[in-house]
Amino acid sequence: MVSNFRQKEILELARKDGKVTVDGLAELYDVTVQTIRRDLSDLADSGRLDRVHGGAVVPSGVVNIVYEERRRLNEAGKKAIATRCAQTIPDGASVFMNIGTTTEAVAHALLDHENLLVVTNNLNIANILAANHSCEIILAGGVLRRSDNGIVGGLTVEMVKQFKFDYSVLGCSAIDADGDLLDFDGQEVMVSGTAIQRSRQVMIVADHLKFQRKAPLTICSLADAKVLFTDCTLPADLMERCDTWGTEVVTASPEC
């Protein structure tokens, strides 16, 4: 009974922070690391968590995590990333922002900016920025995806093609070890890919959990981005690739 209660709490912690560690949980519950490993193995066997070195993460693969759960993952890290990203966007800029909880955090961080033109296929971002009365907001038309209030499809792509943006602020579902940005929805990939082609500067916002996840479709490479905003130091080999590509890496939380 105690084990079941503990496992339920562990699952909630993982959903909140994106990851749990064996040592951290053993200290939290004052039990042995072997006990925690058994708990994590049980949760992994039932498909509720994925085991990683030293702990476990919320699972991913060919189906994305429920949107409300993604909102709760690593909120502090996303806020730090958003703050740094927003600091690089000047007043009066034109910006495209795609679907994602990290891009929504950037929208919150842009509320004090003046005279922005923001084009988005994310109803949540439009609603957030509506509080900024000097911001002109253009919603890209298309098919509403009710699961996350995203707008996708061919109509969305055609509308995005009409613009030339100063910046694109793009999130993704995962980043592979080779620097490829990945997603789950082919229609969403088309929209983001078009925005990349129509932008003077591409800025990627992705917390450290994106480097631990997988998704089946490729959006682009970090080589296509001007800067990556993240909250943890990149693996040495990927950092070397970014240096070669000329992709700046801004780490919002050096303590990771």
Secondary structure as GFF3:
##gff-version 3
##sequence-region A 1 256
A	DSSP	alpha_helix	2	17	.	.	.	ID=ss1
A	DSSP	beta_strand	19	21	.	.	.	ID=ss2
A	DSSP	alpha_helix	22	29	.	.	.	ID=ss3
A	DSSP	alpha_helix	33	45	.	.	.	ID=ss4
A	DSSP	beta_strand	50	52	.	.	.	ID=ss5
A	DSSP	beta_strand	55	57	.	.	.	ID=ss6
A	DSSP	alpha_helix	67	72	.	.	.	ID=ss7
A	DSSP	alpha_helix	75	87	.	.	.	ID=ss8
A	DSSP	beta_strand	94	97	.	.	.	ID=ss9
A	DSSP	alpha_helix	101	109	.	.	.	ID=ss10
A	DSSP	beta_strand	117	120	.	.	.	ID=ss11
A	DSSP	alpha_helix	123	129	.	.	.	ID=ss12
A	DSSP	beta_strand	136	139	.	.	.	ID=ss13
A	DSSP	beta_strand	143	145	.	.	.	ID=ss14
A	DSSP	beta_strand	150	152	.	.	.	ID=ss15
A	DSSP	alpha_helix	154	160	.	.	.	ID=ss16
A	DSSP	beta_strand	165	170	.	.	.	ID=ss17
A	DSSP	beta_strand	174	175	.	.	.	ID=ss18
A	DSSP	beta_strand	180	183	.	.	.	ID=ss19
A	DSSP	alpha_helix	186	197	.	.	.	ID=ss20
A	DSSP	beta_strand	199	205	.	.	.	ID=ss21
A	DSSP	three_ten_helix	208	212	.	.	.	ID=ss22
A	DSSP	beta_strand	217	221	.	.	.	ID=ss23
A	DSSP	three_ten_helix	222	224	.	.	.	ID=ss24
A	DSSP	beta_strand	227	230	.	.	.	ID=ss25
A	DSSP	alpha_helix	236	245	.	.	.	ID=ss26
A	DSSP	beta_strand	248	251	.	.	.	ID=ss27
###
